[in-house]
Amino acid sequence: MKSYVKLYGPSIDKGIDALNELLKDLTKRYQYGEMVSHIISVVDPSLDLLTGKLIRKGREYLGDYDFVVEWEQSPTFEQVRGLIRQIDEALLYTGCRYSITTKD
């Protein structure tokens, strides 16, 4: 299953840079202390984007969408919402808006 992201102006260039950074972080592993790991699990126990679990890969995409995120398995509604929260945070200060579509 894949989630497709389409960016809208203003500041699409800043949005592309922000999402590129987010997608790099999706597959990178971080060494967190126990307290931070606990906080992450409390905020969203079903999805751990920071360690790359459940996300196979993310990449920039040419065509109808600007980015695609591939899931390891079919995500739940809450897992997709977790991805949306990550994208919201990445684009917060760019002025860029987006739409997301998750489908097979």
Rosetta constraint file for C-alpha pairs under 8 A:
AtomPair CA 1 CA 70 HARMONIC 6.17 0.50
AtomPair CA 1 CA 71 HARMONIC 5.55 0.50
AtomPair CA 1 CA 72 HARMONIC 7.63 0.50
AtomPair CA 1 CA 73 HARMONIC 6.78 0.50
AtomPair CA 1 CA 74 HARMONIC 5.64 0.50
AtomPair CA 1 CA 75 HARMONIC 7.70 0.50
AtomPair CA 1 CA 102 HARMONIC 7.18 0.50
AtomPair CA 1 CA 103 HARMONIC 5.76 0.50
AtomPair CA 1 CA 104 HARMONIC 4.41 0.50
AtomPair CA 2 CA 68 HARMONIC 6.52 0.50
AtomPair CA 2 CA 69 HARMONIC 5.54 0.50
AtomPair CA 2 CA 70 HARMONIC 4.50 0.50
AtomPair CA 2 CA 71 HARMONIC 5.86 0.50
AtomPair CA 2 CA 102 HARMONIC 5.60 0.50
AtomPair CA 2 CA 103 HARMONIC 5.66 0.50
AtomPair CA 2 CA 104 HARMONIC 6.04 0.50
AtomPair CA 3 CA 68 HARMONIC 5.64 0.50
AtomPair CA 3 CA 69 HARMONIC 5.09 0.50
AtomPair CA 3 CA 70 HARMONIC 6.53 0.50
AtomPair CA 3 CA 71 HARMONIC 7.83 0.50
AtomPair CA 3 CA 100 HARMONIC 6.56 0.50
AtomPair CA 3 CA 101 HARMONIC 5.48 0.50
AtomPair CA 3 CA 102 HARMONIC 4.04 0.50
AtomPair CA 3 CA 103 HARMONIC 6.44 0.50
AtomPair CA 4 CA 65 HARMONIC 6.13 0.50
AtomPair CA 4 CA 66 HARMONIC 7.54 0.50
AtomPair CA 4 CA 67 HARMONIC 5.86 0.50
AtomPair CA 4 CA 68 HARMONIC 4.53 0.50
AtomPair CA 4 CA 69 HARMONIC 6.49 0.50
AtomPair CA 4 CA 100 HARMONIC 5.49 0.50
AtomPair CA 4 CA 101 HARMONIC 5.10 0.50
AtomPair CA 4 CA 102 HARMONIC 6.13 0.50
AtomPair CA 5 CA 65 HARMONIC 5.71 0.50
AtomPair CA 5 CA 66 HARMONIC 5.84 0.50
AtomPair CA 5 CA 67 HARMONIC 5.07 0.50
AtomPair CA 5 CA 68 HARMONIC 6.17 0.50
AtomPair CA 5 CA 98 HARMONIC 6.66 0.50
AtomPair CA 5 CA 99 HARMONIC 5.76 0.50
AtomPair CA 5 CA 100 HARMONIC 4.54 0.50
AtomPair CA 5 CA 101 HARMONIC 6.62 0.50
AtomPair CA 6 CA 64 HARMONIC 7.54 0.50
AtomPair CA 6 CA 65 HARMONIC 4.70 0.50
AtomPair CA 6 CA 66 HARMONIC 5.11 0.50
AtomPair CA 6 CA 67 HARMONIC 6.84 0.50
AtomPair CA 6 CA 98 HARMONIC 5.40 0.50
AtomPair CA 6 CA 99 HARMONIC 5.27 0.50
AtomPair CA 6 CA 100 HARMONIC 6.44 0.50
AtomPair CA 7 CA 12 HARMONIC 6.40 0.50
AtomPair CA 7 CA 15 HARMONIC 7.20 0.50
AtomPair CA 7 CA 16 HARMONIC 7.95 0.50
AtomPair CA 7 CA 65 HARMONIC 7.73 0.50
AtomPair CA 7 CA 66 HARMONIC 6.47 0.50
AtomPair CA 7 CA 96 HARMONIC 6.83 0.50
AtomPair CA 7 CA 97 HARMONIC 5.85 0.50
AtomPair CA 7 CA 98 HARMONIC 4.31 0.50
AtomPair CA 7 CA 99 HARMONIC 6.66 0.50
AtomPair CA 8 CA 12 HARMONIC 6.21 0.50
AtomPair CA 8 CA 96 HARMONIC 6.03 0.50
AtomPair CA 8 CA 97 HARMONIC 5.05 0.50
AtomPair CA 8 CA 98 HARMONIC 5.51 0.50
AtomPair CA 9 CA 95 HARMONIC 7.49 0.50
AtomPair CA 9 CA 96 HARMONIC 5.33 0.50
AtomPair CA 9 CA 97 HARMONIC 6.35 0.50
AtomPair CA 10 CA 95 HARMONIC 6.02 0.50
AtomPair CA 10 CA 96 HARMONIC 5.39 0.50
AtomPair CA 10 CA 97 HARMONIC 7.56 0.50
AtomPair CA 11 CA 15 HARMONIC 6.36 0.50
AtomPair CA 11 CA 94 HARMONIC 6.32 0.50
AtomPair CA 11 CA 95 HARMONIC 5.91 0.50
AtomPair CA 11 CA 96 HARMONIC 5.33 0.50
AtomPair CA 12 CA 16 HARMONIC 6.12 0.50
AtomPair CA 12 CA 96 HARMONIC 5.71 0.50
AtomPair CA 13 CA 17 HARMONIC 6.41 0.50
AtomPair CA 14 CA 18 HARMONIC 6.17 0.50
AtomPair CA 14 CA 94 HARMONIC 5.61 0.50
AtomPair CA 14 CA 96 HARMONIC 7.35 0.50
AtomPair CA 15 CA 19 HARMONIC 6.09 0.50
AtomPair CA 15 CA 91 HARMONIC 5.94 0.50
AtomPair CA 15 CA 94 HARMONIC 5.89 0.50
AtomPair CA 15 CA 95 HARMONIC 7.78 0.50
AtomPair CA 15 CA 96 HARMONIC 5.54 0.50
AtomPair CA 16 CA 20 HARMONIC 6.01 0.50
AtomPair CA 17 CA 21 HARMONIC 6.37 0.50
AtomPair CA 18 CA 22 HARMONIC 6.35 0.50
AtomPair CA 18 CA 90 HARMONIC 5.63 0.50
AtomPair CA 18 CA 91 HARMONIC 6.23 0.50
AtomPair CA 18 CA 94 HARMONIC 7.80 0.50
AtomPair CA 19 CA 23 HARMONIC 6.00 0.50
AtomPair CA 19 CA 87 HARMONIC 7.15 0.50
AtomPair CA 19 CA 90 HARMONIC 6.45 0.50
AtomPair CA 19 CA 91 HARMONIC 7.36 0.50
AtomPair CA 20 CA 24 HARMONIC 6.23 0.50
AtomPair CA 20 CA 59 HARMONIC 7.57 0.50
AtomPair CA 20 CA 60 HARMONIC 7.23 0.50
AtomPair CA 21 CA 25 HARMONIC 6.34 0.50
AtomPair CA 22 CA 26 HARMONIC 6.31 0.50
AtomPair CA 22 CA 86 HARMONIC 7.82 0.50
AtomPair CA 22 CA 87 HARMONIC 7.59 0.50
AtomPair CA 22 CA 90 HARMONIC 6.64 0.50
AtomPair CA 23 CA 27 HARMONIC 7.21 0.50
AtomPair CA 23 CA 57 HARMONIC 7.60 0.50
AtomPair CA 23 CA 58 HARMONIC 5.28 0.50
AtomPair CA 23 CA 59 HARMONIC 6.63 0.50
AtomPair CA 24 CA 28 HARMONIC 6.64 0.50
AtomPair CA 24 CA 58 HARMONIC 7.65 0.50
AtomPair CA 25 CA 29 HARMONIC 7.82 0.50
AtomPair CA 25 CA 50 HARMONIC 6.78 0.50
AtomPair CA 25 CA 52 HARMONIC 7.80 0.50
AtomPair CA 26 CA 49 HARMONIC 5.74 0.50
AtomPair CA 26 CA 50 HARMONIC 5.88 0.50
AtomPair CA 26 CA 51 HARMONIC 6.74 0.50
AtomPair CA 26 CA 52 HARMONIC 4.87 0.50
AtomPair CA 26 CA 55 HARMONIC 7.04 0.50
AtomPair CA 26 CA 57 HARMONIC 7.30 0.50
AtomPair CA 26 CA 58 HARMONIC 7.40 0.50
AtomPair CA 27 CA 50 HARMONIC 7.88 0.50
AtomPair CA 27 CA 51 HARMONIC 6.82 0.50
AtomPair CA 27 CA 52 HARMONIC 4.63 0.50
AtomPair CA 27 CA 55 HARMONIC 7.43 0.50
AtomPair CA 27 CA 56 HARMONIC 7.58 0.50
AtomPair CA 27 CA 57 HARMONIC 6.51 0.50
AtomPair CA 28 CA 50 HARMONIC 7.45 0.50
AtomPair CA 28 CA 51 HARMONIC 6.39 0.50
AtomPair CA 28 CA 52 HARMONIC 6.43 0.50
AtomPair CA 29 CA 50 HARMONIC 7.02 0.50
AtomPair CA 29 CA 51 HARMONIC 4.82 0.50
AtomPair CA 29 CA 52 HARMONIC 6.75 0.50
AtomPair CA 30 CA 50 HARMONIC 7.10 0.50
AtomPair CA 30 CA 51 HARMONIC 6.25 0.50
AtomPair CA 32 CA 36 HARMONIC 6.07 0.50
AtomPair CA 32 CA 37 HARMONIC 6.15 0.50
AtomPair CA 33 CA 37 HARMONIC 6.30 0.50
AtomPair CA 34 CA 38 HARMONIC 6.14 0.50
AtomPair CA 35 CA 39 HARMONIC 6.34 0.50
AtomPair CA 36 CA 40 HARMONIC 6.26 0.50
AtomPair CA 37 CA 41 HARMONIC 6.22 0.50
AtomPair CA 38 CA 42 HARMONIC 6.18 0.50
AtomPair CA 39 CA 43 HARMONIC 6.19 0.50
AtomPair CA 40 CA 44 HARMONIC 6.33 0.50
AtomPair CA 40 CA 45 HARMONIC 7.24 0.50
AtomPair CA 40 CA 48 HARMONIC 7.49 0.50
AtomPair CA 41 CA 45 HARMONIC 4.33 0.50
AtomPair CA 41 CA 46 HARMONIC 7.73 0.50
AtomPair CA 41 CA 48 HARMONIC 7.51 0.50
AtomPair CA 44 CA 48 HARMONIC 7.38 0.50
AtomPair CA 44 CA 82 HARMONIC 7.00 0.50
AtomPair CA 46 CA 78 HARMONIC 7.24 0.50
AtomPair CA 46 CA 79 HARMONIC 6.34 0.50
AtomPair CA 47 CA 53 HARMONIC 7.42 0.50
AtomPair CA 47 CA 54 HARMONIC 7.25 0.50
AtomPair CA 47 CA 78 HARMONIC 7.96 0.50
AtomPair CA 47 CA 79 HARMONIC 5.49 0.50
AtomPair CA 47 CA 82 HARMONIC 6.48 0.50
AtomPair CA 48 CA 52 HARMONIC 6.67 0.50
AtomPair CA 48 CA 53 HARMONIC 5.81 0.50
AtomPair CA 48 CA 54 HARMONIC 7.51 0.50
AtomPair CA 49 CA 53 HARMONIC 6.13 0.50
AtomPair CA 49 CA 54 HARMONIC 7.45 0.50
AtomPair CA 49 CA 55 HARMONIC 7.12 0.50
AtomPair CA 49 CA 82 HARMONIC 7.96 0.50
AtomPair CA 49 CA 83 HARMONIC 7.45 0.50
AtomPair CA 52 CA 56 HARMONIC 7.45 0.50
AtomPair CA 54 CA 71 HARMONIC 5.78 0.50
AtomPair CA 54 CA 72 HARMONIC 5.08 0.50
AtomPair CA 54 CA 73 HARMONIC 6.67 0.50
AtomPair CA 54 CA 75 HARMONIC 7.89 0.50
AtomPair CA 55 CA 69 HARMONIC 7.21 0.50
AtomPair CA 55 CA 70 HARMONIC 6.06 0.50
AtomPair CA 55 CA 71 HARMONIC 4.56 0.50
AtomPair CA 55 CA 72 HARMONIC 5.51 0.50
AtomPair CA 56 CA 69 HARMONIC 7.66 0.50
AtomPair CA 56 CA 70 HARMONIC 5.35 0.50
AtomPair CA 56 CA 71 HARMONIC 5.23 0.50
AtomPair CA 56 CA 72 HARMONIC 5.05 0.50
AtomPair CA 57 CA 69 HARMONIC 5.95 0.50
AtomPair CA 57 CA 70 HARMONIC 5.37 0.50
AtomPair CA 57 CA 71 HARMONIC 7.30 0.50
AtomPair CA 58 CA 67 HARMONIC 7.29 0.50
AtomPair CA 58 CA 68 HARMONIC 5.73 0.50
AtomPair CA 58 CA 69 HARMONIC 4.16 0.50
AtomPair CA 58 CA 70 HARMONIC 6.04 0.50
AtomPair CA 59 CA 67 HARMONIC 5.74 0.50
AtomPair CA 59 CA 68 HARMONIC 5.67 0.50
AtomPair CA 59 CA 69 HARMONIC 6.56 0.50
AtomPair CA 60 CA 66 HARMONIC 5.97 0.50
AtomPair CA 60 CA 67 HARMONIC 4.42 0.50
AtomPair CA 60 CA 68 HARMONIC 6.52 0.50
AtomPair CA 61 CA 65 HARMONIC 6.37 0.50
AtomPair CA 61 CA 66 HARMONIC 4.93 0.50
AtomPair CA 61 CA 67 HARMONIC 4.71 0.50
AtomPair CA 61 CA 68 HARMONIC 6.24 0.50
AtomPair CA 62 CA 66 HARMONIC 5.95 0.50
AtomPair CA 62 CA 67 HARMONIC 7.74 0.50
AtomPair CA 71 CA 75 HARMONIC 6.95 0.50
AtomPair CA 75 CA 79 HARMONIC 5.65 0.50
AtomPair CA 75 CA 80 HARMONIC 6.37 0.50
AtomPair CA 76 CA 80 HARMONIC 6.44 0.50
AtomPair CA 77 CA 81 HARMONIC 6.25 0.50
AtomPair CA 78 CA 82 HARMONIC 6.18 0.50
AtomPair CA 79 CA 83 HARMONIC 6.48 0.50
AtomPair CA 80 CA 84 HARMONIC 6.25 0.50
AtomPair CA 80 CA 102 HARMONIC 7.98 0.50
AtomPair CA 81 CA 85 HARMONIC 6.19 0.50
AtomPair CA 82 CA 86 HARMONIC 6.42 0.50
AtomPair CA 83 CA 87 HARMONIC 6.27 0.50
AtomPair CA 84 CA 88 HARMONIC 5.99 0.50
AtomPair CA 84 CA 100 HARMONIC 8.00 0.50
AtomPair CA 85 CA 89 HARMONIC 6.17 0.50
AtomPair CA 86 CA 90 HARMONIC 6.20 0.50
AtomPair CA 87 CA 91 HARMONIC 6.13 0.50
AtomPair CA 88 CA 92 HARMONIC 5.79 0.50
AtomPair CA 91 CA 95 HARMONIC 7.05 0.50
AtomPair CA 91 CA 96 HARMONIC 6.27 0.50
AtomPair CA 91 CA 97 HARMONIC 7.55 0.50
AtomPair CA 92 CA 96 HARMONIC 7.85 0.50
